[in-house]
Amino acid sequence: MAFISSGYDPENPLKDRITDIGPRKGSEFYPPIIKKNKGKWLYHEILEPGIIKRVAESGDELYTIRAGGCRLMSVSLIREIISIADKYCDGYVRWTTRNNVEFMVDSKEKAMSLKEDLLSRKQPGGCYKFPIGGTGAGITNIVHTQGWIHCHTPATDASGTVKATLDVLFDDFTNMKLPAKLRISMACCLNMCGAVHCSDIAILGYHRKPPMIDHEYIDKLCEIPLAIAACPTGAIKPAKVELEDGTTVKSVAVNEERCMFCGNCYTMCPSMPLADTEGDGIVLLAGGKISNRITAPKFSKVVVAFIPNETPRWPTMTETIKKMVDTYAADARKYERFGDWAERIGWEKFFEKTGLEFTHHLIDDFRDPAYYTWRQTTQFKFT
């Protein structure tokens, strides 16, 4: 009856329905020019790195300026972005899935004024607050996970490794001189919420040691059946353990040969931490892509099995990535993605040219017969 008195009509349950569940419809936030011309765009062109011109059937022109952003932003930086949008874009602004900030204006004059304003804004150390780029045949902004700042299972940091990598690749973000686009992604553990499995170059945090077990407190802090059920390889089983004082407690045992160091058990049980200074580090992958253009999508392949965490600048990791990018830029053909280049010259030559060491850890033994029989892409012909 309370629902009836509040205006709820059981015969028409959606009538006057008000809810705060879920996001608002995206079209509510379109700039007027986009709302007017949605689905009616004729073409687009990249005028210069980071500046895109789109032309509609109506003759309307939309100029987008893409500025590199970071995933974790301070409130003051967001307020500055909003003030820029208010000044030039009637308050409209958007973020891309790779953490870029895109400002949209309806004339070239406004775009050039906005560009000048963005490049004039510097951090106290002298670097750009809003570097412009990330379009065309260059390096896009690095999409990444949360790392040490906000995740409980990382093997490395996310923001730190991304910042260090983009510092050495900054010129390739602000120009378009590579053979094709180059996407770099970063995930701080092999659960890979950073989608590094299909990137041109990928940074992956990796644990090399099984979880440590706090036998004294595990039965007090954890639901042991949940910790056991969380293991994807069945490496955890219940066990009784005798403590130093002679008492016997309920705990678990880990079969180290079956453990894949994923950290799922720690998600369920804080008495099974995985982080370890010597065991944690970085794996580099290369050659993946999602695009169907020219060739089929590809999975990334491991090309460097382990690099220690060298905080705060990760010099070995950044030097290795820089060497791969420079070799690709000098040797690949126009429009050739990183993996296509490696496959054309052969992976043996890839390791030779980039100076990377090939070890038994890099041998790909993944086998899935369905992968070779299913028609998964547009890259096939009917016979």
ABEGO torsion letter per residue (X at the ends): XAAAAAGBBAABAABGBBBABEBBBAAAABBAAAAAABGABABBBBABBGBBBBBBAAGBBBBBBBBBBBABBBAAAAAAAAAAAAAAAGGBBBBBAAGBBBBBBABAAAAAAAAAAAAABBBAAGBBABBBEGBEBBBBBBBBBAEAAABAABABBAAAAAAAAAAAAAAAAABBABABBBBBBBBABAAGAAGAABBABBBBBBBABBBBBBAAAAAAABBAAAAAAABAAGABBBBBBBBAAGBBBBBBBBBAAABAGAGAAAAABAABBABBAAABBBBBBBGBBABABGBBBBBBBBABABBBBBOAAGAAAAAAAAAAAAAAAAABBBGBBAAAAAAAAEAAAAAAAAGBBBBAAABBABBBAAAAABBABABBBBX
